[in-house]
Amino acid sequence: MDSTILTVLSFIGSMIPVVTVIVKLNGTITKLNTTIQVLNKQMEKSEKDRESIHKQVNEHETRISILENEMKG
């Protein structure tokens, strides 16, 4: 009887560090997932901003080309 109780208690005692590591790992994975989601949203926003900037640059290039042609001709 005593040996069974000691065996169970020692098993529980040996599992505590394992469970602690698993809980910490789970928390870290959750934080990483949140960070990845935030980064994905920021990248999408940056992509839209870059597209807008490229459109503006193209418009300016067109204007400059027109002005250069007018000055030549």
C-alpha positions in Angstrom: 0.0 0.0 0.0 2.7 2.5 1.0 4.8 1.6 -2.0 1.9 2.2 -4.3 1.3 5.6 -2.8 5.0 6.5 -3.0 5.0 5.4 -6.7 2.0 7.5 -7.5 3.5 10.5 -5.7 6.8 10.2 -7.3 5.2 9.9 -10.7 3.2 13.0 -10.1 6.3 14.8 -8.8 8.2 13.8 -11.9 5.4 15.1 -14.2 5.3 18.6 -12.7 8.4 19.9 -14.5 7.1 18.3 -17.8 3.7 20.0 -17.4 5.4 23.3 -16.5 7.5 23.2 -19.7 4.4 22.3 -21.8 2.4 25.2 -20.3 5.3 27.7 -21.0 5.7 26.3 -24.5 2.0 26.7 -25.1 2.1 30.3 -23.9 5.1 31.0 -26.2 3.4 29.5 -29.2 0.2 31.6 -28.5 2.3 34.8 -28.4 4.1 33.8 -31.6 0.8 33.2 -33.4 -0.4 36.6 -32.3 2.8 38.2 -33.4 2.6 36.5 -36.8 -1.0 37.7 -37.3 0.0 41.3 -36.5 2.9 41.1 -38.8 0.7 39.7 -41.6 -1.7 42.6 -41.2 1.2 45.1 -41.3 2.6 43.5 -44.4 -0.8 43.7 -46.1 -1.0 47.4 -45.2 2.6 48.0 -46.4 1.7 46.2 -49.7 -1.2 48.5 -50.3 0.9 51.5 -49.5 3.6 50.4 -51.9 1.0 50.0 -54.7 -0.2 53.5 -54.0 3.3 54.9 -54.1 4.1 53.0 -57.4 0.9 54.5 -59.0 2.0 58.0 -57.9 5.5 57.5 -59.2 4.1 56.2 -62.5 1.9 59.3 -62.8 4.8 61.6 -62.1 6.9 59.8 -64.7 4.2 60.2 -67.2 3.9 64.0 -66.4 7.7 64.4 -66.7 7.7 62.6 -70.0 5.0 64.8 -71.4 6.8 67.9 -70.2 10.1 66.7 -71.7 8.4 66.1 -75.0 6.8 69.5 -75.0 10.1 71.2 -74.3 11.8 69.3 -77.2 9.0 70.0 -79.6 
